[in-house]
């Protein structure tokens, strides 16, 4: 089985795996070792350093110079909209205080769907909606180049 074990910044060639990608949930993109089925057929292994978070669009390389592109899979998310920045910051504060991964937009934030967190935000006066979308949360202050340590 081919093992993809390192990040490739900007692939200069796409080799035999042209167009081959793997769609992974955020949970799987945080794992350091996993076996995955490819969209173009077959299965491969991913083995990256512990603490690495794979991001949508990143490329992984194997020792035999094959490449694989990571794609963020659509997931169930809870979405909070706010008409003013302070409202959004307040919602982000309450989620961050609970060590929740949060994706930020200009007037919204989202997190992986969780009815307990939804109820907390509703009690604080927010409208919470639900959707399916790729989840790409903020990497955090100590992250660099796709590598982050979560709690």
C-alpha positions in Angstrom: 0.0 0.0 0.0 1.3 3.4 -0.9 1.9 5.7 2.1 1.6 9.5 1.8 3.8 10.9 4.6 4.7 14.5 3.9 3.2 17.8 2.8 4.2 19.2 -0.6 4.1 23.0 -0.9 3.6 23.4 -4.6 3.8 20.3 -6.8 5.9 20.8 -9.9 4.4 17.7 -11.5 1.3 15.6 -10.8 2.7 12.2 -11.7 0.5 9.2 -12.1 -2.1 10.4 -9.6 -3.3 13.3 -11.7 -6.7 14.2 -10.5 -6.6 11.8 -7.6 -7.8 13.2 -4.3 -9.2 12.1 -1.0 -12.2 13.8 0.7 -11.9 13.7 4.5 -13.9 15.0 7.4 -12.2 17.5 9.8 -11.9 14.7 12.4 -10.0 12.5 9.8 -7.8 15.5 8.8 -6.6 15.7 12.4 -5.5 12.1 12.5 -1.9 11.3 12.1 -2.4 7.8 10.6 -5.3 6.5 8.6 -6.2 4.3 5.7 -8.4 5.9 3.1 -10.2 4.9 -0.1 -9.4 7.2 -3.1 -12.0 8.8 -5.4 -10.0 7.5 -8.3 -9.9 3.9 -6.9 -7.8 2.0 -4.5 -6.7 2.6 -1.0 -3.7 4.3 0.5 -2.3 5.2 3.9 -1.7 8.6 5.3 1.0 8.9 8.0 1.9 12.5 9.0 3.5 13.9 12.1 1.3 13.9 15.2 -0.5 17.2 15.6 -0.7 17.9 11.8 -4.0 19.2 10.6 -4.5 18.6 6.9 -6.2 21.5 5.1 -8.5 21.6 2.0 -6.4 21.8 -1.1 -3.1 20.6 0.5 -1.0 18.1 -1.3 0.6 15.0 0.2 3.6 13.2 -1.2 4.8 9.6 -1.0 8.4 8.3 -1.0 7.9 7.2 -4.6 7.0 10.8 -5.6 3.2 10.3 -6.1 0.9 13.1 -5.1 -2.5 13.2 -3.5 -4.7 16.2 -2.9 -6.7 16.6 0.3 -10.3 17.9 0.1 -12.5 18.9 3.1 -15.6 16.8 3.1 -19.0 18.5 3.6 -20.1 18.1 7.2 -23.1 19.0 9.4 -22.4 22.4 10.9 -24.2 24.9 13.1 -24.1 28.4 11.7 -24.4 31.6 13.7 -25.0 35.0 12.0 -24.5 38.3 13.6 -25.3 41.8 12.3 -22.5 43.4 14.3 -18.9 42.4 14.9 -19.3 42.5 18.7 -22.1 40.0 18.6 -20.0 37.6 16.5 -17.0 38.1 18.8 -19.1 37.3 21.8 -20.4 34.1 20.3 -16.8 33.1 19.3 -15.7 33.9 22.8 -18.2 31.5 24.4 -17.3 28.7 21.9 -13.6 29.3 22.3 -14.0 29.2 26.1 -15.2 25.6 25.6 -12.3 24.7 23.2 -14.5 24.4 20.2 -13.0 24.5 16.7 -14.6 27.5 14.9 -14.6 28.6 11.3 -15.1 32.4 10.9 -16.6 34.4 8.1 -17.3 38.2 7.8 -20.7 38.0 9.5 -21.0 34.4 10.6 -19.2 31.6 12.3 -19.8 27.9 12.3 -18.8 24.8 14.3 -19.4 21.1 13.9 -23.1 20.6 14.7 -23.7 20.1 18.5 -27.1 20.4 20.0 -25.7 21.4 23.4 -23.7 24.3 21.9 -26.7 25.2 19.8 -28.9 25.5 22.9 -26.3 27.6 24.8 -26.1 30.1 21.9 -29.9 30.2 21.5 -30.1 31.0 25.3 -27.6 33.8 24.7 -29.9 35.3 22.1 -28.4 34.0 18.8 -30.2 32.4 15.9 -28.5 29.1 15.0 -29.1 27.4 11.7 -27.7 24.2 10.2 -26.1 23.3 7.0 -23.7 20.9 5.2 -20.4 22.4 4.1 -16.7 21.7 4.2 -15.4 22.7 7.7 -12.2 24.7 7.8 -11.7 26.1 11.3 -9.1 28.6 12.4 -5.7 26.9 12.9 -4.9 28.8 16.1 -2.2 31.1 17.3 0.5 28.4 17.5 -0.1 26.8 14.1 2.2 27.3 11.1 2.0 25.8 7.6 -0.8 23.3 8.2 0.5 22.1 11.6 -1.4 22.8 14.7 -1.8 21.5 18.2 -5.4 21.2 19.4 -6.7 20.6 22.9 
